[in-house]
Amino acid sequence: MRRVYLDNNATTPVLPEVLEAMRPYFGEHFGNASSIHHHGQETRAAVERARESVAGLLGCRASEVVFTSGGTEGDNLAIFGLAREGDHVITSTIEHHAVLNSCRRLATQGCEVTYIPVDSRGLVDPADVKRAIRPNTKLITIMFANNETGVVQPVGEIGKIAAEADIYFHTDAVQAAGKIPIDVNEIGCDLLTISGHKIHGPQGVGALYVRKGTRLEPMLHGGSHERSRRAGTENVPGIVGLGKAAEIARNSLAEDAQRLSALRDKLQQGLLHRVPQSRVNGGAAPRTPNTTNLVFPGVEGEALLIALDLKGLACSTGAACSSGAVEPSHVLTAIGLPPEEARASLRFSLGRHTTSADIDFALNVVPAAVAQLRELSPTYQKAAAHE
């Protein structure tokens, strides 16, 4: 059976070039990057080359890149590395759970947290951020691009507000990296998180940009690795893979964005045309070129997801880390969808391997699956009879 993968916001397949770059560091180049002998210095050089590549993708200095185990650790390090009892933190209602749950934890440790709402397009209003600032505000953490809708936030404007108020600004750019241009100086952020497996690199590795001069308290205590910001022996194969993925993403960014946005629009328009009453969530806002999220009233998203998987199409009802959750998506309810419509929504996210034939396949199977489930829904059939 043919299988088509349209869940690249959950994870991406590792590129062959990335795998090939990593391979030697599982075997012949095995040294500890902290060792001073030949074997250690060989792997140290590979780590530093990867650091340069990640810095090139983010527009920062290599010395400002801290390697982590992924997006969750990066977000946690940024938040817990700065906020202390008595501090005030500003975030949004649509953040990834790596940020939301960290902020909830802060609230139990004597910090105050303000959650900025979004409008029906899924956008944070920078004016709301500015109004939320207090004398004890220490950190603003607003994501760059949303993982469920692809909506790109006005991080540049928020960065200016933070700088004017002398407040640290962190942005979770896990879903932005490799899809849209990133320049930390244009954004004006002090910290920025990325993850390897979202840009066709390996799972279990990521990076946190930390602006020079930012006083960040480490979460892990041990050796002086990563300039004393992240103790522990480096994951050299993973770091090498992240570096190669970052290099490829930077070199092909414009070409990939143009191709993927055309495919995304083909899929989106085709589904809107073929599935009655379907709508795009966040379609009126700027979005990453690879992502669309649609609501199909009258179906349960989980049931539709399973039906599509049985036909060979992989997509998602939302964040991968929330799969199996009973509650509707906090992102979709935040933009105003009622719970039943939030549960009737699917995310389609494209990657470097996505082809026009893959989109044609999706355009064949999705409308048929929706129609079949609607026929089995007495609620939908009753509503349709009254129209």
WOHU-V931539 format. One record per run of one state. SS is the DSSP state (A for helix, B for strand, O for the rest). FROM is the first residue (numbers start at 1). LEN is the number of residues. If there is no record, write none. Layout:
BEGIN
SS;FROM;LEN
SS;FROM;LEN
END
This chain:
BEGIN
O;1;3
B;4;2
O;6;1
B;7;1
O;8;8
A;16;11
O;27;11
A;38;21
O;59;3
A;62;3
B;65;4
O;69;2
A;71;10
O;81;7
B;88;5
O;93;4
A;97;11
O;108;4
B;112;5
O;117;1
B;118;1
O;119;5
B;124;1
O;125;1
A;126;7
O;133;4
B;137;5
O;142;3
B;145;1
O;146;5
B;151;2
O;153;2
A;155;10
O;165;3
B;168;5
O;173;11
A;184;4
O;188;3
B;191;5
A;196;3
O;199;7
B;206;5
O;211;14
A;225;4
O;229;7
A;236;39
O;275;4
B;279;2
O;281;6
B;287;1
O;288;3
B;291;5
O;296;5
A;301;11
O;312;1
B;313;2
O;315;1
B;316;1
O;317;3
A;320;3
O;323;7
A;330;5
O;335;4
A;339;4
O;343;2
B;345;5
O;350;6
A;356;20
O;376;2
A;378;8
O;386;2
END
